[in-house]
Amino acid sequence: MRGGKSGPAVKHGSSDTSLLIQKIVSKAMPPVDPKLTDKEIDLIRSWIDKGMIGQANAADLITDHEILPIFLMRCVICHGKRKQEGGLDLRTQASRLKGGKSGPALVPGKPEESLLLKRITSGEMPPSKLLIAFCVRPPTTAEVELIHKWIADGAPPAPKESMQLKSDTPMSDKDLAFWSFQPPKRPAVPSVRHKELVRNPIDAFLLAKLEAKGLALSSPADPLVLMRRAYLDLIGVPPSSDEIDAYLKDHGSDAYERMVDRLLQSPHYGERWAQFWLNGAGYSDSEGSIDEDRLRSNAWRYRDYVIRSLNTDKPYDQFLTEQIAGDELANYKRPEEITPDGIEKLVATGFLRMPPMGRMTSATVLSRSGST
């Protein structure tokens, strides 16, 4: 707080204006290597912002949140859902404490007595013969040290997140009045001068804005123009001459609605709209590498899966789940038990395995699906 020749080194509760942070962020300090890591700088910044009283230990506490990714990457192939060698499951804290045939894998506060850490540090786990088979690497030195510290600190679980507003960031009535904090309410339909033009509430909202500017709705489109718009939008091709004749001779009041229903039921609807998802997901019939463009002989299966999903009105959450984790929904290790529905789910996940020189991840699919 007192500082040196340049003034105070830290300012209580304000890391951004603290000279100490400015020096270590710019790498001017310490003057010799090694410099502070980003994690260490963030720890000091948090300590200053929280008042510099007993906060460093809390910020530095390692929990299950930091340890679980190590287990998921290095261990759960043999000690997870499908396979539990020695009766051990490392996915949850309860199963680690329970352990397997050799006893508890974890003794909180006692890393030297924890079988989990003893097996890793001795090089016994993961087994060397399985490293290549499952493309698994042993935990790094840094990961082993992290596990050791976690156990020594009592193997604390990750803190439960609270959805309540933090007391140190109160929101004013003006903030709480923001539209996204309000429960949705159906607004009153505005009144308009030309009520005869209103066929549904949306028309009333549009017409109210237009009338306020001295404008009106465009005149109704010609039946043939409307028909062509619907065909091009829903199935991507214009109507045939026979379809045009049949539609123009249909004078029923719901002729347009029945035409749209026919287009939505057409298999061409899925073919038309699948292209947008396939483009977003990066689908291709071939690998597209620079030196050669080899065909993916089974790529069409995923293409047809997307088309079928659209044509059957598959719920969007199910559509995503099948593409990300379809192999978890079908027991592919017992092919005699796989049903046509199971094959469909495997086809959905199979697209992730197609890219050459690597594998797409679920995060890739989610980010792309979000943009689609």
URRA-V395946 format. One record per pair of residues at least 12 apart in sequence whose C-alpha atoms are under 10 Angstrom apart, sorted by sequence separation. I is the first residue (numbers start at 0). J is the second residue. D is the distance in whole Angstrom. If there is no record, write none. Layout:
{{I/J/D} {I/J/D}}
This chain:
{{6/18/8} {7/19/9} {8/20/8} {9/21/10} {23/35/7} {24/36/9} {42/54/9} {43/55/7} {46/58/8} {75/87/10} {76/88/10} {77/89/9} {78/90/8} {79/91/9} {86/98/7} {87/99/4} {93/105/10} {102/114/8} {103/115/9} {104/116/8} {125/137/6} {188/200/6} {189/201/10} {191/203/7} {194/206/9} {226/238/8} {227/239/10} {246/258/8} {283/295/8} {284/296/8} {285/297/10} {286/298/10} {328/340/10} {329/341/5} {330/342/10} {351/363/9} {5/18/8} {8/21/10} {23/36/9} {24/37/8} {42/55/7} {45/58/7} {46/59/10} {75/88/7} {76/89/10} {85/98/9} {86/99/4} {87/100/7} {92/105/9} {101/114/8} {104/117/9} {124/137/8} {125/138/9} {187/200/9} {188/201/8} {189/202/10} {190/203/7} {191/204/9} {193/206/8} {284/297/8} {285/298/8} {305/318/9} {328/341/7} {329/342/8} {348/361/10} {351/364/8} {8/22/10} {23/37/10} {42/56/9} {74/88/9} {75/89/6} {85/99/6} {86/100/6} {87/101/9} {104/118/9} {123/137/10} {124/138/9} {188/202/10} {189/203/6} {190/204/9} {191/205/10} {192/206/9} {193/207/9} {202/216/9} {284/298/6} {304/318/10} {327/341/10} {328/342/10} {329/343/9} {331/345/8} {42/57/10} {43/58/9} {74/89/7} {75/90/7} {84/99/8} {85/100/5} {86/101/9} {87/102/9} {89/104/9} {122/137/8} {188/203/7} {189/204/6} {191/206/7} {192/207/8} {223/238/10} {283/298/7} {284/299/7} {326/341/8} {329/344/7} {330/345/9} {2/18/9} {23/39/10} {24/40/7} {42/58/7} {74/90/9} {83/99/9} {84/100/9} {85/101/7} {86/102/10} {87/103/9} {88/104/9} {89/105/10} {98/114/9} {122/138/10} {188/204/7} {189/205/10} {190/206/9} {191/207/6} {226/242/10} {227/243/9} {242/258/10} {282/298/8} {283/299/9} {325/341/8} {326/342/9} {328/344/7} {329/345/7} {0/17/10} {2/19/9} {23/40/7} {24/41/10} {41/58/9} {42/59/7} {85/102/10} {87/104/8} {96/113/10} {98/115/9} {120/137/10} {187/204/10} {189/206/9} {190/207/7} {191/208/9} {193/210/9} {226/243/8} {282/299/10} {305/322/10} {325/342/9} {326/343/10} {327/344/9} {328/345/8} {71/89/8} {119/137/8} {120/138/9} {189/207/7} {191/209/10} {192/210/8} {284/302/9} {325/343/8} {326/344/7} {327/345/9} {70/89/7} {71/90/7} {119/138/8} {188/207/10} {189/208/10} {191/210/8} {196/215/10} {197/216/10} {282/301/9} {283/302/9} {325/344/5} {326/345/5} {20/40/7} {23/43/10} {39/59/9} {70/90/7} {95/115/9} {120/140/9} {191/211/10} {196/216/8} {223/243/7} {226/246/8} {282/302/8} {321/341/10} {324/344/8} {325/345/5} {326/346/9} {19/40/10} {20/41/9} {38/59/10} {70/91/10} {78/99/10} {222/243/10} {223/244/10} {226/247/9} {301/322/10} {322/343/10} {323/344/10} {324/345/9} {325/346/8} {326/347/9} {327/348/9} {67/89/9} {68/90/10} {193/215/9} {196/218/10} {321/343/9} {322/344/7} {325/347/6} {326/348/6} {20/43/8} {67/90/7} {120/143/8} {193/216/10} {196/219/10} {223/246/9} {321/344/5} {322/345/8} {324/347/9} {325/348/5} {326/349/8} {19/43/9} {20/44/7} {67/91/8} {119/143/8} {222/246/9} {223/247/8} {277/301/9} {320/344/9} {321/345/8} {322/346/8} {323/347/8} {324/348/6} {325/349/8} {19/44/9} {67/92/9} {222/247/7} {277/302/7} {321/346/9} {322/347/5} {323/348/6} {324/349/10} {89/115/9} {229/255/9} {233/259/8} {276/302/10} {318/344/9} {321/347/6} {322/348/4} {323/349/9} {14/41/10} {17/44/9} {20/47/9} {116/143/8} {320/347/9} {321/348/6} {322/349/8} {323/350/9} {63/91/9} {116/144/10} {230/258/9} {234/262/7} {274/302/9} {277/305/8} {319/347/9} {320/348/9} {321/349/10} {322/350/8} {323/351/8} {14/43/8} {15/44/8} {63/92/8} {226/255/8} {229/258/9} {230/259/8} {233/262/7} {234/263/8} {273/302/8} {276/305/8} {277/306/10} {318/347/9} {319/348/10} {322/351/8} {14/44/5} {17/47/8} {116/146/7} {225/255/9} {229/259/7} {232/262/10} {233/263/7} {273/303/9} {276/306/10} {13/44/8} {14/45/8} {17/48/10} {115/146/9} {116/147/7} {234/265/8} {236/267/9} {273/304/9} {274/305/9} {12/44/9} {13/45/9} {14/46/9} {15/47/9} {115/147/10} {226/258/8} {230/262/7} {233/265/9} {234/266/9} {235/267/8} {270/302/9} {273/305/6} {274/306/9} {12/45/9} {13/46/10} {14/47/6} {15/48/9} {222/255/9} {226/259/9} {229/262/8} {230/263/10} {234/267/5} {235/268/8} {270/303/8} {272/305/9} {273/306/5} {12/46/8} {13/47/6} {14/48/6} {113/147/9} {116/150/9} {233/267/8} {234/268/5} {269/303/9} {272/306/8} {273/307/9} {9/44/10} {11/46/10} {12/47/5} {13/48/5} {14/49/9} {233/268/6} {234/269/8} {235/270/9} {236/271/9} {269/304/10} {270/305/9} {271/306/9} {273/308/9} {11/47/6} {12/48/4} {13/49/9} {14/50/10} {110/146/8} {111/147/9} {232/268/9} {233/269/9} {234/270/7} {235/271/6} {269/305/8} {270/306/6} {273/309/7} {307/343/10} {10/47/7} {11/48/7} {12/49/6} {13/50/9} {110/147/6} {113/150/8} {233/270/10} {234/271/5} {235/272/9} {269/306/5} {270/307/9} {272/309/8} {273/310/10} {323/360/8} {324/361/8} {9/47/7} {10/48/9} {11/49/8} {12/50/5} {109/147/9} {110/148/8} {112/150/10} {230/268/9} {233/271/7} {234/272/8} {268/306/8} {269/307/7} {271/309/10} {272/310/10} {323/361/6} {9/48/10} {11/50/6} {12/51/8} {108/147/9} {109/148/10} {110/149/9} {111/150/9} {232/271/8} {233/272/8} {267/306/9} {268/307/10} {269/308/8} {270/309/9} {304/343/7} {322/361/9} {323/362/9} {10/50/9} {11/51/7} {108/148/9} {109/149/10} {110/150/5} {111/151/9} {231/271/9} {232/272/9} {266/306/8} {269/309/5} {270/310/9} {304/344/9} {323/363/10} {10/51/10} {108/149/8} {109/150/6} {110/151/6} {266/307/8} {268/309/8} {269/310/5} {305/346/10} {320/361/10} {323/364/7} {9/51/10} {107/149/8} {108/150/5} {109/151/6} {110/152/9} {268/310/7} {269/311/9} {301/343/9} {304/346/7} {305/347/8} {319/361/10} {322/364/8} {323/365/9} {107/150/5} {108/151/4} {109/152/9} {110/153/9} {266/309/9} {267/310/9} {269/312/10} {300/343/9} {301/344/10} {303/346/10} {304/347/7} {322/365/10} {106/150/7} {107/151/7} {108/152/6} {109/153/8} {110/154/9} {266/310/6} {301/345/10} {302/346/10} {303/347/10} {105/150/8} {106/151/9} {107/152/7} {108/153/4} {109/154/9} {265/310/8} {266/311/10} {301/346/6} {302/347/9} {319/364/8} {107/153/4} {108/154/7} {263/309/10} {264/310/7} {300/346/7} {301/347/6} {319/365/8} {106/153/8} {107/154/5} {108/155/10} {263/310/8} {264/311/9} {299/346/10} {300/347/8} {301/348/9} {77/125/9} {105/153/10} {106/154/8} {107/155/8} {298/346/9} {301/349/8} {302/350/9} {76/125/10} {77/126/10} {105/154/8} {297/346/9} {300/349/9} {301/350/6} {319/368/8} {74/124/8} {300/350/9} {301/351/10} {73/124/9} {74/125/7} {298/349/9} {299/350/10} {73/125/7} {77/129/9} {297/349/9} {298/350/7} {297/350/9} {298/353/8} {77/133/10} {297/353/9} {73/130/9} {76/133/8} {295/353/8} {76/135/9} {295/354/9} {73/133/10} {73/134/9} {74/135/8} {73/135/6} {74/136/10} {92/154/9} {72/135/8} {73/136/7} {74/137/9} {92/155/9} {72/136/9} {73/137/7} {74/138/9} {92/156/8} {72/137/10} {73/138/7} {91/156/10} {72/138/9} {286/353/8} {287/354/10} {288/355/8} {69/137/10} {70/138/9} {282/350/8} {285/353/10} {286/354/7} {287/355/9} {288/356/10} {69/138/7} {281/350/10} {285/354/9} {286/355/7} {69/139/10} {280/350/9} {283/353/10} {280/351/10} {282/353/9} {283/354/9} {282/354/9} {69/142/7} {281/354/9} {69/143/9} {66/142/8} {69/145/10} {70/146/10} {65/142/10} {66/143/10} {69/146/9} {66/145/8} {67/146/10} {65/145/8} {66/146/7} {65/146/9} {62/145/10} {63/146/10} {66/149/8} {280/363/9} {281/364/10} {61/145/8} {62/146/10} {65/149/9} {280/364/7} {61/146/9} {279/364/9} {280/365/10} {62/148/10} {63/149/8} {280/366/10} {281/367/9} {61/148/7} {62/149/7} {63/150/10} {279/366/10} {280/367/6} {60/148/9} {61/149/6} {62/150/9} {66/154/9} {279/367/6} {280/368/7} {60/149/8} {61/150/9} {67/156/10} {278/367/10} {279/368/7} {62/152/9} {66/156/10} {67/157/10} {279/369/9} {280/370/10} {61/152/8} {62/153/9} {63/154/7} {64/155/9} {65/156/10} {66/157/10} {276/367/9} {279/370/8} {280/371/8} {60/152/8} {61/153/10} {62/154/7} {63/155/6} {64/156/7} {65/157/8} {276/368/8} {279/371/6} {61/154/8} {62/155/5} {63/156/5} {64/157/5} {278/371/9} {60/154/10} {61/155/7} {62/156/5} {63/157/5} {64/158/8} {276/370/10} {277/371/10} {60/155/8} {61/156/9} {62/157/5} {63/158/9} {276/371/7} {61/157/8} {62/158/8} {275/371/7} {60/157/10} {81/327/10}}
